[in-house]
Amino acid sequence: MKIALALASLFTLAPASARTPFQARCEDTIGDSISVFTLRQNGYRVDNSYSFHGLTRLKGNRAPGSYVLGLTRAESHVSIGVKGRMLSDPATGYECVAPRLDVNLTYLPIIVYVGREFTPGTCAYKEILTHEMRHLNAYMDFLPRAEKVVRAALEARFAGKPLYAPAGQARNLLQREIDTGWMRFIKNEMAKVEALQAAIDTPQEYARLGKVCAGEVQSLIRPAKRKNNT
């Protein structure tokens, strides 16, 4: 796991057995570097306002000639708050900081769409909604998994120890590392859920949905297809 660090001059000093007086003062008084995580899942809502043609346009990339009967859309947000106590040492011209990173991984309310051609309570509606619930659960299950990966990477980087930099530079360098390295890393990690979503939408699953409920799905979308093509 590699992260491009902008923080070339922010570093951890020698091990405890060879501590300098300044290092001893930093490690013994300002506390450990820690990362605090907050995961927030804000639930979901079902939207039946779009036709399946509208959902097909909303989805965008799809196989030619295919239609989208239901769609699940999730928007994730990542924020990292940076705090931490600091000490300076005029004798050496260095300062130390024990970062406290408050990491928030959040989903806005997830929207589950089912085409308006399918009446709630019917067999076709239930089948489509059941399929979309698989997408919903994939999003919900992924968030704590992403948190574990991110937490391990942050712990490996900061190792619970203060960080050191030339006087007046520690906070800016730390913020730059968060902005240019860690935000990108976390967002890329969160985006990996889309591979799991794609694995749900197999050609076999689409074919199955087209045949469920004794042809109810096809009977509803054929007239709409003809109308759309006229």
trRosetta pair geometry for C-beta under 8 A, 3 or more apart (Angstrom, degrees):
i j d omega theta_ij theta_ji phi_ij phi_ji
1 153 5.9 -113 142 -111 151 109
1 156 7.9 97 73 69 129 154
3 153 7.3 102 -35 179 135 124
3 157 7.4 -28 45 -88 140 133
3 181 4.8 83 164 -177 107 112
3 182 7.0 30 -167 -79 146 57
3 185 5.3 -25 -113 -70 115 140
4 180 7.2 -76 100 135 101 98
4 181 5.5 -151 78 -107 62 96
5 8 7.0 138 109 -64 98 54
5 177 5.6 1 -154 -130 78 106
5 181 5.4 10 -100 -79 46 161
6 173 7.3 -160 111 -159 89 69
6 176 4.5 -100 99 134 139 107
6 177 5.2 -154 50 -85 86 57
6 180 4.7 66 -31 62 133 138
6 181 6.2 -152 -3 -29 85 109
7 10 4.0 -46 177 38 110 117
7 173 4.9 102 -125 165 86 100
7 174 6.7 47 -106 -89 136 40
7 176 6.7 152 -70 80 79 98
7 177 4.0 -16 -32 -67 119 126
7 181 7.9 -79 -2 4 97 144
9 165 5.6 85 122 -135 92 89
9 166 6.5 -22 155 -1 134 97
9 169 6.8 -10 97 125 127 146
9 173 6.4 -104 68 -121 89 156
10 163 5.0 26 174 165 97 124
10 164 7.1 161 -155 72 54 38
10 165 4.7 -25 -100 -72 73 113
10 169 7.7 -145 -72 121 92 101
10 170 6.4 113 -115 -132 109 66
10 173 4.6 167 -45 124 125 135
10 174 6.3 148 -134 -68 165 70
10 177 7.0 -96 49 -33 144 140
11 163 6.7 136 62 -157 12 81
11 164 5.9 -38 68 59 65 88
11 165 7.7 124 16 -76 64 65
12 159 6.7 -14 -75 58 161 131
12 161 5.1 63 -131 97 122 136
12 162 7.6 133 -120 83 77 51
12 163 6.3 -63 -72 -109 66 61
12 164 7.1 121 -111 11 23 96
13 19 7.5 90 109 -127 122 64
13 20 6.9 -76 166 16 152 107
13 23 4.8 -113 78 -103 148 131
13 164 5.6 46 -41 -2 99 148
14 17 7.9 -91 143 65 103 66
14 18 4.3 -62 140 85 138 109
14 19 6.6 -164 83 -86 97 40
14 20 7.4 100 37 -18 114 85
14 23 7.0 -58 49 -94 80 175
15 18 6.1 67 65 28 70 90
15 19 7.7 -86 114 -56 37 76
16 19 5.4 -12 -152 -41 43 116
16 27 7.3 -148 -104 125 93 170
19 23 4.4 -141 -159 93 86 118
19 24 4.6 105 138 -61 132 85
19 27 7.0 -87 -131 21 140 139
20 23 4.5 94 49 7 78 104
20 24 7.0 -140 90 -7 40 86
20 92 7.9 71 140 -69 152 151
21 24 5.7 -54 -148 35 31 113
21 25 6.4 31 155 -19 65 104
22 25 5.7 -54 -150 35 33 111
22 26 6.4 33 153 -19 65 105
22 87 8.0 -179 -167 115 85 120
22 89 4.3 -14 -123 -82 132 160
22 91 7.4 -155 -62 62 124 110
22 92 5.8 -75 -24 7 162 141
22 94 6.8 101 144 72 156 113
22 96 7.4 158 155 -23 97 124
23 26 5.7 -54 -148 36 32 111
23 27 6.1 21 161 -11 68 111
23 96 7.7 130 -113 -74 50 150
23 164 7.8 -47 -98 -67 85 140
24 27 6.2 -60 -140 43 26 103
24 28 5.8 9 167 -6 65 120
25 28 6.3 -68 -136 46 21 100
25 29 5.8 -15 177 9 62 125
25 87 6.5 -141 122 140 107 163
25 89 7.8 132 61 -82 136 114
26 29 6.8 -86 -137 46 14 89
26 30 5.7 -30 -163 18 59 120
26 87 5.5 -153 -99 50 79 130
26 96 3.8 3 -126 77 141 164
26 98 7.7 162 176 -49 90 97
26 162 4.5 -106 156 49 119 165
26 164 7.5 -61 -95 -81 177 98
27 30 7.8 -42 -87 40 12 85
27 161 6.8 -26 -109 -146 102 83
27 162 6.1 -129 -80 8 61 113
29 87 7.0 70 82 -55 121 146
30 84 7.9 52 163 174 119 81
30 85 4.2 -162 -157 98 100 121
30 86 7.2 71 -136 -77 148 12
30 87 5.8 -133 -53 -18 132 109
30 96 6.8 173 28 107 154 109
30 97 7.7 -118 148 -147 153 27
30 98 4.6 171 124 -7 106 125
30 162 6.0 70 72 -87 125 128
31 34 7.9 -47 145 -11 110 109
31 85 6.3 92 32 30 106 130
31 98 5.0 159 80 117 76 165
32 98 6.2 140 126 -163 11 125
32 160 4.4 -27 -162 -168 115 83
32 161 7.3 -36 -141 -73 71 25
33 84 7.4 1 -115 -121 75 128
33 98 5.1 -141 -69 -166 63 68
33 99 4.8 31 -138 51 101 76
33 100 7.4 -155 -151 -69 51 45
33 158 4.2 -123 125 161 143 121
33 159 7.2 54 57 66 126 47
33 160 5.4 -173 53 -140 80 19
33 161 6.1 -16 8 55 115 28
33 162 6.7 161 -43 -85 100 32
33 163 7.0 62 -75 -21 140 93
34 99 7.8 -157 40 100 43 63
34 100 5.5 6 62 -119 87 74
34 101 7.4 -153 103 32 48 70
34 160 7.2 35 -74 -117 63 70
35 100 7.8 165 -90 -162 32 45
35 101 4.5 -15 -115 67 78 106
35 103 5.9 14 -177 -6 101 119
35 151 6.3 -179 94 -131 132 70
35 154 4.5 53 -49 125 161 146
35 155 6.9 -110 21 -62 124 70
35 158 7.2 137 -38 39 104 142
36 100 6.9 13 -2 -178 109 91
36 101 7.1 177 26 88 65 53
36 102 5.1 -17 68 -110 104 66
36 103 7.0 168 82 24 47 72
37 103 5.0 -24 -106 72 69 102
37 104 7.8 152 -161 -86 52 32
37 105 7.1 -5 -164 7 99 103
37 147 5.5 103 -178 -155 153 114
37 150 7.7 125 -103 91 129 116
37 151 6.2 -58 -42 -81 141 110
38 102 7.2 16 -2 -180 109 87
38 103 7.2 178 26 91 68 52
38 104 4.7 -14 67 -110 106 76
38 105 7.4 174 88 29 55 62
38 106 7.9 4 111 -64 94 91
39 105 5.3 -15 -111 69 70 99
39 106 7.7 166 -162 -82 40 49
39 143 5.5 122 -157 147 121 119
39 144 6.4 2 -110 -82 171 69
39 147 5.8 -59 -71 -66 122 145
40 104 6.9 2 3 -169 114 95
40 105 7.4 170 25 89 70 51
40 106 4.3 -3 62 -115 107 88
40 107 7.2 -156 99 34 68 61
41 107 5.5 18 -125 44 59 115
41 140 5.9 56 -136 -128 148 84
41 143 6.4 -165 -71 24 103 164
42 106 7.2 39 -23 -174 110 93
42 107 6.0 -149 23 93 86 75
42 108 6.0 -40 50 -165 139 27
42 109 4.7 -86 113 -67 108 63
42 110 7.8 148 73 -11 79 68
43 109 5.6 -13 79 -124 76 89
43 110 7.4 -139 120 28 35 82
44 109 6.1 148 -109 -176 30 75
44 110 4.0 -34 -104 70 98 92
44 111 6.9 178 -159 -78 82 18
44 112 5.6 51 165 -16 127 105
44 136 5.8 -33 -57 -137 167 127
45 109 5.9 30 -4 159 98 125
45 110 7.8 169 22 83 56 51
45 111 6.0 -19 65 -114 83 64
45 112 7.1 -164 94 29 35 81
46 112 4.9 -35 -105 77 67 102
46 113 7.7 145 -162 -93 58 22
46 114 6.7 -1 -170 5 104 106
46 129 7.3 1 -127 -126 134 113
47 50 7.0 47 127 2 106 95
47 111 5.5 4 -4 -171 126 105
47 112 7.0 158 19 77 74 46
47 113 5.0 -32 72 -100 98 71
47 114 7.7 160 79 24 49 62
48 113 7.6 148 -87 -156 33 59
48 114 5.5 -20 -103 69 81 87
48 115 7.7 23 -150 112 69 16
48 116 5.2 108 162 -98 79 71
48 118 7.9 -121 -140 70 109 79
48 120 6.9 -79 -76 -49 158 103
49 116 6.4 4 -163 -67 12 123
50 54 3.8 -135 -164 93 97 127
50 55 5.0 120 121 -53 132 81
50 58 6.7 -27 -148 -17 162 142
50 113 5.7 -1 40 -162 124 129
50 115 6.6 -73 100 -118 77 54
50 116 6.3 178 79 -19 28 100
51 54 4.7 103 51 4 72 100
51 55 7.2 -136 97 -1 41 85
51 115 5.9 28 -174 -157 35 93
51 116 5.5 -58 -85 39 52 102
51 117 6.4 62 -144 -33 76 95
51 224 6.8 -176 -173 -159 121 139
52 55 5.4 -49 -145 38 40 113
52 56 6.3 50 151 -27 66 100
52 67 5.4 47 149 166 118 116
52 68 6.2 -180 -168 81 78 55
52 69 5.3 -19 -121 -109 122 48
52 115 3.6 -5 -64 -113 80 147
52 117 5.9 -43 -14 14 105 124
52 221 6.1 -34 50 -116 156 111
52 224 6.8 97 44 114 108 154
53 56 5.5 -49 -150 30 32 116
53 57 6.7 29 152 -14 63 102
53 67 7.4 -48 -85 -141 50 109
53 224 6.9 -148 -30 158 109 115
53 228 5.5 171 -90 -105 146 146
54 57 5.9 -55 -153 38 33 107
54 58 6.2 36 149 -23 66 108
54 115 8.0 147 50 -123 89 82
55 58 5.2 -52 -143 37 35 116
55 59 6.3 38 157 -24 67 102
55 68 4.3 -130 121 100 101 110
55 69 7.2 17 81 149 149 3
55 70 7.0 -62 -170 -119 161 11
55 71 4.9 -177 -161 -11 110 125
55 113 5.5 172 -108 124 119 138
55 115 5.8 -99 2 -81 137 87
56 59 6.1 -51 -150 29 28 109
56 62 6.6 -77 -156 20 81 163
56 66 7.7 175 -131 108 113 66
56 67 5.2 -63 -79 -144 131 61
56 68 4.4 166 -84 21 59 96
57 60 7.6 36 174 -68 37 46
58 68 7.4 -117 57 80 89 151
58 71 6.2 169 93 76 121 173
58 73 7.9 -83 152 -55 119 138
58 113 7.5 52 80 25 156 172
59 62 5.8 62 106 -51 125 118
59 68 4.8 148 -11 -65 143 161
59 71 5.6 -142 -73 -112 102 133
62 66 5.1 -132 158 74 111 115
62 68 6.6 -113 -96 -51 151 103
63 66 4.3 69 68 -10 90 133
63 203 7.9 57 -35 -96 162 95
66 206 6.8 -29 -145 -166 122 152
67 221 6.5 158 88 -167 161 144
67 225 7.7 -99 -60 -87 149 106
68 71 5.5 31 165 -60 128 107
68 115 7.7 152 111 -60 65 112
69 114 7.3 -1 146 -152 75 65
69 115 5.2 -83 -161 -3 54 125
69 118 7.2 61 -176 -26 101 139
69 128 5.0 -114 128 -122 116 129
69 209 6.5 -157 31 150 149 137
69 217 6.9 -28 -112 -152 151 119
69 221 7.5 -80 -97 -72 100 138
70 112 7.3 0 -178 178 109 79
70 113 5.8 169 -158 94 58 67
70 114 4.7 -13 -107 -105 102 62
70 115 6.6 -102 -69 -12 57 78
70 128 4.3 148 -33 172 130 104
70 129 6.9 -175 -116 -78 156 39
70 131 6.2 136 59 79 137 109
70 132 4.5 -100 144 -57 134 122
71 112 7.9 171 89 -157 45 41
71 113 4.4 2 56 54 85 117
71 132 7.3 7 55 -115 10 118
72 110 6.5 13 -175 170 93 113
72 111 7.3 171 -150 90 48 52
72 112 5.1 -9 -106 -109 86 70
72 113 7.2 -159 -72 23 38 73
72 132 4.9 148 -52 -163 109 90
72 135 3.8 161 41 106 146 135
72 136 5.5 -132 -144 -59 147 72
72 139 7.4 -144 142 -16 125 131
72 197 7.8 -143 74 -137 109 121
73 110 7.0 173 84 -161 45 70
73 111 5.1 -5 57 60 95 97
73 113 7.3 34 -1 -9 101 109
74 107 5.5 -35 -168 -148 109 116
74 108 7.5 160 -165 57 59 75
74 110 4.5 -21 -95 -113 88 100
74 111 8.0 -174 -73 27 46 63
74 139 4.7 149 -47 -130 165 151
74 193 8.0 -43 73 107 138 145
75 107 7.1 126 73 -156 47 63
75 108 4.6 1 70 31 102 120
76 105 7.1 -15 -168 -171 110 77
76 106 6.7 147 -159 83 61 50
76 107 5.5 -39 -98 -95 70 65
76 108 7.7 -143 -83 4 23 77
76 190 5.0 -156 112 171 160 139
77 104 7.4 -11 109 115 94 101
77 105 7.9 161 83 -156 55 34
77 106 4.5 -16 59 67 96 105
77 107 7.8 169 17 -90 76 18
77 108 6.8 79 -15 -40 109 89
78 103 7.7 -22 -163 -166 85 84
78 104 7.1 155 -155 84 39 65
78 105 6.1 -2 -107 -106 76 64
78 106 7.7 -174 -74 26 34 77
78 183 6.5 149 109 -146 127 76
78 186 5.0 147 -152 115 152 126
78 187 5.7 -127 15 -73 148 78
78 190 6.6 -145 -56 -22 122 150
79 103 7.6 163 88 -153 52 41
79 104 4.5 1 57 52 94 111
79 106 7.7 11 9 6 98 116
80 101 5.8 -21 -166 -166 101 99
80 102 7.0 147 -160 75 46 53
80 103 5.3 -6 -107 -103 81 69
80 104 7.6 -159 -72 22 38 72
80 178 5.3 -151 102 -169 140 123
80 182 6.4 50 -51 109 171 126
80 183 6.6 -128 9 -79 126 85
80 186 7.6 153 -51 4 120 158
81 101 7.1 147 75 -161 55 45
81 102 3.8 -5 54 55 108 109
81 104 7.8 52 -8 -11 96 104
82 99 6.5 -44 -154 -151 87 102
82 100 7.6 135 -161 75 39 57
82 101 6.2 -10 -103 -106 64 69
82 102 7.9 -136 -56 24 26 78
82 171 7.8 135 129 -156 125 79
82 174 6.2 156 -168 126 140 112
82 175 5.7 -162 54 -92 163 77
82 178 5.8 -129 -64 -25 131 162
83 99 7.6 122 75 -162 43 54
83 100 4.5 -24 73 64 93 106
83 102 7.2 39 6 -12 106 106
84 97 4.8 73 122 176 130 96
84 98 5.1 -169 -161 81 103 51
84 99 4.4 -62 -70 -110 148 32
84 100 5.0 170 -75 7 72 75
84 174 7.6 -68 32 144 146 172
85 97 7.1 172 89 -146 40 59
85 98 5.4 9 54 41 85 103
86 95 5.9 19 -179 169 105 116
86 96 6.7 171 -150 87 61 47
86 97 4.6 -18 -98 -96 89 82
86 98 7.9 -160 -75 16 47 65
86 170 6.4 158 -128 79 124 144
86 171 7.2 -53 -71 -55 150 100
87 95 6.5 179 92 -156 43 73
87 96 5.3 0 56 52 88 93
88 94 7.5 -175 -151 105 62 39
88 95 4.1 -31 -101 -100 74 98
88 96 7.9 -177 -83 18 35 61
88 167 5.6 65 -146 -122 117 101
89 92 4.7 20 107 35 120 100
89 93 7.4 -40 90 14 79 19
89 94 5.5 3 51 64 107 75
89 95 6.9 178 13 -87 71 45
89 96 7.9 42 -13 -9 107 94
90 93 7.2 26 -162 -74 33 47
90 167 7.9 42 -100 -83 48 151
93 166 6.2 -15 140 -146 94 78
93 167 5.3 -102 -176 -8 57 113
94 164 5.4 12 175 -174 127 104
94 165 6.8 157 -153 83 83 25
94 166 6.1 -73 -107 -109 63 33
94 167 6.3 -139 -115 -48 11 73
95 164 7.1 165 85 -148 38 61
95 165 6.2 -23 62 65 83 74
95 166 7.6 26 17 130 85 20
95 167 5.1 102 -25 -110 104 57
95 168 7.3 124 1 -16 138 35
95 169 7.7 158 42 44 113 66
95 170 5.1 -111 92 -17 110 132
96 162 4.3 36 174 156 115 134
96 163 6.7 157 -154 78 68 36
96 164 5.0 -30 -97 -94 80 74
96 170 7.2 136 -146 -104 11 158
97 162 6.3 153 73 -159 27 88
97 163 5.6 -24 62 60 82 88
97 165 7.6 -8 7 16 108 107
97 170 4.5 153 -12 153 126 137
97 171 6.7 146 -87 -70 159 65
97 174 6.5 -88 88 -40 149 149
98 161 8.0 -114 -117 151 84 26
98 162 4.7 -60 -75 -97 76 80
98 163 7.7 149 -93 13 32 71
99 158 6.2 -99 55 -134 119 142
99 163 6.6 18 -18 10 105 121
99 174 5.8 -178 -91 -156 126 141
101 154 6.5 -123 63 -159 150 141
101 158 7.8 -174 -5 -27 125 161
101 178 7.3 178 -122 -106 117 125
103 150 6.8 -175 166 135 159 134
103 154 7.5 -131 -39 -50 147 162
103 186 7.4 -160 -154 -113 121 153
105 143 6.0 160 126 -160 123 96
105 146 6.5 171 -155 97 158 120
105 147 6.0 -140 26 -80 151 93
105 150 7.6 155 -58 30 135 158
105 186 7.5 -135 -91 180 104 120
105 190 7.0 -175 -146 -92 110 122
107 110 6.1 -7 159 -53 127 95
107 139 6.5 95 -110 160 154 118
107 140 8.0 -86 16 -91 160 57
107 143 6.7 -94 -25 -78 113 136
110 136 6.0 142 115 -127 149 88
110 139 6.1 137 -99 88 149 158
112 129 7.3 71 152 -139 130 76
112 132 4.9 116 -157 146 106 133
112 133 7.5 23 -130 -73 149 56
112 135 7.8 150 -114 75 94 112
112 136 6.0 -26 -79 -66 122 124
113 132 7.5 -163 57 -123 47 151
114 118 5.7 -84 157 68 106 123
114 120 8.0 110 84 -82 144 76
114 125 6.1 74 163 -147 147 80
114 128 5.2 119 -135 112 104 125
114 129 5.6 -29 -76 -73 141 82
114 132 6.7 -117 -72 -7 88 152
115 118 5.4 83 76 5 84 101
115 128 7.3 -79 23 180 89 167
117 220 4.9 135 151 160 117 116
117 221 6.5 114 108 -82 164 66
117 224 5.9 -71 -90 -44 145 150
118 122 6.3 -137 -174 61 76 122
118 124 4.9 -126 -133 109 112 107
118 125 4.2 155 151 -82 107 78
118 128 5.9 75 102 23 176 145
118 217 7.8 -8 -93 -114 117 74
118 220 6.5 97 -80 131 69 167
119 122 4.8 80 70 -15 87 121
119 125 6.0 -101 79 -41 39 137
120 125 5.4 -170 -110 165 30 161
121 125 6.4 30 35 63 30 141
121 126 7.5 12 -161 -49 14 100
122 125 4.6 95 56 7 81 104
122 126 7.0 -148 92 -6 42 87
122 213 7.6 61 151 -151 91 154
122 216 6.9 -165 158 167 119 148
123 126 5.9 -60 -151 36 29 110
123 127 6.4 27 155 -19 65 107
123 212 7.1 -155 145 139 104 99
123 213 3.7 147 115 -118 125 121
123 214 7.9 46 90 23 159 86
123 216 5.6 115 74 26 110 161
124 127 5.8 -56 -149 35 31 110
124 128 6.4 25 157 -14 66 107
124 212 6.9 142 -109 94 62 103
124 213 4.9 -109 -65 38 70 163
124 216 4.4 -136 -51 111 114 117
124 217 4.8 154 -131 -75 119 73
124 220 6.5 164 109 6 176 144
125 128 6.0 -60 -148 40 29 106
125 129 6.0 26 156 -16 66 112
126 129 5.7 -57 -142 41 28 110
126 130 6.1 34 157 -24 64 106
127 130 5.7 -52 -148 32 28 113
127 131 6.7 31 152 -18 61 103
127 209 6.3 157 139 -132 118 80
127 212 4.6 144 -131 113 167 158
127 213 6.2 -128 -13 -31 140 113
127 217 7.5 -82 73 -59 136 122
128 131 5.7 -53 -155 33 34 113
128 132 6.5 28 151 -15 66 106
128 209 6.8 82 -90 -153 71 123
128 217 7.8 133 -55 -106 108 118
129 132 5.6 -56 -147 39 35 109
129 133 6.4 43 151 -27 66 101
130 133 5.6 -48 -150 27 32 116
130 134 7.3 42 149 -24 58 93
131 134 5.9 -48 -167 20 38 113
131 135 7.5 34 142 -11 63 99
131 200 7.6 137 -173 160 81 115
131 205 7.1 130 -133 174 121 117
131 209 6.3 -7 -54 -88 155 130
132 135 5.4 -47 -160 33 48 114
132 136 6.4 52 143 -21 71 101
133 136 5.1 -47 -144 36 41 117
133 137 6.2 41 156 -19 69 102
134 137 5.9 -52 -145 37 29 109
134 138 6.5 36 151 -25 61 104
134 200 5.3 160 121 -142 122 137
135 138 5.6 -53 -151 30 32 115
135 139 6.8 31 153 -16 64 101
135 197 5.8 50 -135 -132 92 94
135 200 6.0 -160 -76 74 76 163
136 139 6.0 -57 -159 34 33 109
136 140 6.4 26 151 -15 67 110
137 140 5.5 -55 -142 41 36 111
137 141 5.8 31 160 -17 70 110
138 141 6.1 -56 -139 40 25 106
138 142 6.2 29 159 -29 61 111
138 193 6.6 137 142 -170 95 98
138 196 4.9 -180 -169 127 125 120
138 197 5.9 161 103 -79 149 68
138 200 6.6 -116 -37 -40 151 136
139 142 5.9 -61 -149 28 26 113
139 143 7.3 35 159 -34 61 96
139 193 6.1 73 -110 174 59 147
139 197 7.8 31 -59 -74 83 111
140 143 6.6 -47 -164 9 30 110
141 144 7.4 -64 -173 37 41 96
141 145 6.9 32 143 -13 70 117
142 145 5.4 -69 -156 43 44 114
142 146 6.0 44 152 -24 80 104
142 192 7.7 -173 -163 88 128 84
142 193 4.2 82 160 -103 173 114
142 196 6.6 -172 -78 35 128 154
143 146 5.9 -53 -148 33 30 110
143 147 6.5 35 153 -23 63 104
144 147 5.2 -48 -147 32 39 119
144 148 6.7 44 155 -24 66 97
145 148 5.9 -49 -156 27 34 111
145 149 7.0 30 150 -14 63 103
146 149 5.8 -58 -154 37 37 110
146 150 6.2 30 154 -14 70 110
146 186 7.8 88 167 -161 112 73
146 189 5.1 131 -149 137 98 106
146 190 5.5 58 -149 -91 158 60
146 192 7.4 162 -95 48 103 109
146 193 7.6 -52 -52 -48 126 104
147 150 5.9 -60 -144 42 30 107
147 151 5.9 32 158 -23 67 110
148 151 5.8 -53 -142 36 27 112
148 152 6.4 26 159 -18 62 107
149 152 6.0 -58 -151 35 27 109
149 153 6.5 23 154 -16 63 109
149 189 5.6 -172 94 -151 132 137
150 153 5.8 -58 -149 37 32 110
150 154 6.3 28 156 -16 67 107
150 185 7.5 136 -118 121 87 102
150 186 5.4 45 -115 -112 132 92
150 189 5.9 179 -63 74 96 165
151 154 5.9 -59 -148 38 29 108
151 155 6.2 28 156 -18 65 109
152 155 5.8 -56 -145 38 29 111
152 156 6.3 30 155 -20 64 107
153 156 5.8 -54 -148 35 30 111
153 157 6.4 28 154 -19 64 108
153 185 6.9 -145 131 152 159 142
154 157 5.7 -57 -147 36 32 110
154 158 6.1 -6 169 11 69 112
154 182 7.4 55 -92 -132 96 129
155 158 6.8 -71 -132 52 24 85
155 159 7.0 86 169 -82 56 35
155 160 7.5 16 -152 -39 78 83
156 159 7.0 13 -169 -66 23 78
158 161 7.1 -169 163 44 62 64
158 163 7.2 -70 -137 -49 84 114
163 170 6.7 147 101 -149 98 107
163 174 6.9 133 76 -85 147 112
164 170 7.4 -74 -163 -99 21 118
165 169 4.5 -121 145 86 124 100
165 170 4.0 165 41 -82 124 72
165 173 5.5 172 -116 32 158 147
166 169 4.9 45 69 17 82 131
169 172 5.9 -75 -159 51 51 105
169 173 5.3 43 154 -23 88 116
170 173 6.0 -65 -145 40 23 107
170 174 6.1 22 161 -19 64 110
171 174 5.8 -57 -146 37 28 110
171 175 6.3 26 157 -17 64 107
172 175 5.8 -56 -147 38 30 109
172 176 6.3 32 154 -21 65 106
173 176 5.6 -53 -147 35 32 113
173 177 6.5 34 154 -20 64 102
174 177 5.8 -53 -152 32 32 111
174 178 6.6 32 151 -17 64 104
175 178 5.6 -54 -151 36 35 112
175 179 6.1 28 155 -16 69 109
176 179 5.8 -57 -141 41 31 107
176 180 5.8 -1 171 6 69 115
177 180 6.7 -68 -129 51 20 89
177 181 5.2 -28 -172 29 62 124
177 182 6.6 53 138 -12 74 103
178 181 7.1 -57 -98 54 8 82
178 182 4.9 -41 -138 43 50 122
178 183 6.4 67 156 -32 64 92
179 182 7.9 29 -6 47 15 83
179 183 5.9 -2 -147 2 31 131
180 183 7.6 44 -22 36 8 102
180 184 7.1 -9 169 -7 35 120
181 184 6.4 -80 -164 38 19 105
181 185 6.3 13 156 -17 64 114
182 185 5.3 -53 -142 37 36 115
182 186 6.1 32 161 -18 70 105
183 186 6.0 -57 -146 38 28 106
183 187 6.2 24 158 -15 64 110
184 187 6.0 -59 -144 40 28 108
184 188 6.2 29 157 -19 64 109
185 188 5.9 -60 -151 37 26 111
185 189 6.4 26 152 -20 63 107
186 189 5.5 -53 -150 35 34 113
186 190 6.4 34 153 -19 66 104
187 190 5.6 -51 -146 36 34 112
187 191 6.4 37 153 -24 64 105
188 191 5.6 -54 -149 32 32 115
188 192 7.4 51 150 -38 59 90
189 192 6.0 -36 -167 1 38 116
190 193 6.7 -29 173 -2 51 109
191 194 5.9 -22 178 3 67 114
192 195 5.9 -32 -173 17 61 112
192 196 7.6 59 137 -11 69 97
193 196 5.4 -53 -164 36 52 114
193 197 6.4 54 141 -23 75 101
194 197 5.2 -48 -147 34 42 116
194 198 6.4 46 153 -23 68 100
195 198 5.7 -49 -148 33 33 112
195 199 6.7 37 151 -23 62 103
196 199 5.7 -52 -152 30 34 114
196 200 7.3 39 149 -24 61 98
197 200 5.9 -51 -163 22 39 112
197 201 7.1 17 151 -5 67 107
198 201 6.1 -67 -153 43 38 101
199 202 7.2 3 -178 -55 43 94
200 205 6.8 -14 160 7 56 176
201 205 6.3 -123 -142 71 30 132
201 206 6.9 45 -172 -51 73 100
202 205 4.6 99 54 3 80 100
202 206 7.2 -144 94 -1 45 84
203 206 5.7 -55 -148 38 35 111
203 207 6.2 36 153 -21 67 106
204 207 5.7 -53 -147 36 30 112
204 208 6.4 34 152 -23 64 104
205 208 5.6 -49 -147 32 33 114
205 209 6.5 32 155 -18 64 103
206 209 5.9 -54 -149 36 32 109
206 210 6.5 33 153 -22 63 106
207 210 5.7 -57 -154 33 33 114
207 211 6.8 12 156 -7 64 112
208 211 6.2 -77 -156 43 31 100
208 212 6.5 45 153 -48 70 99
209 212 5.8 -36 -142 2 36 117
209 217 6.3 115 153 -88 72 174
210 217 5.8 -133 -138 93 36 134
210 218 6.1 62 -176 -63 79 98
211 215 7.0 -25 -150 -82 50 57
211 217 7.6 -38 -12 43 11 120
211 218 7.6 20 -93 -24 40 119
212 216 7.2 -48 103 42 69 96
212 217 6.2 61 56 -14 82 123
213 216 3.6 -47 116 22 119 122
213 217 6.3 110 51 -23 115 81
215 218 5.0 -54 -165 46 76 112
215 219 5.6 80 135 -29 89 102
216 219 5.7 -58 -146 36 30 112
216 220 6.5 23 159 -16 64 109
217 220 6.1 -67 -157 37 29 106
217 221 6.3 3 161 -3 68 113
218 221 6.2 -67 -137 45 30 96
218 222 5.9 40 167 -35 69 106
219 222 6.4 -41 -138 19 23 113
220 223 7.4 -66 -172 32 29 98
220 224 7.2 14 147 -4 62 117
221 224 5.3 -63 -152 47 47 113
221 225 5.9 54 150 -30 77 102
222 225 5.6 -52 -147 31 31 113
222 226 6.5 29 157 -17 65 103
223 226 5.7 -54 -149 36 34 110
223 227 6.2 33 154 -19 68 106
224 227 5.6 -52 -144 38 32 111
224 228 6.1 33 156 -21 65 108
225 228 5.8 -59 -148 37 28 110
225 229 6.3 17 157 -14 64 113
226 229 5.9 -66 -148 40 29 105
226 230 6.5 29 155 -28 65 108
227 230 6.0 -58 -149 26 30 111
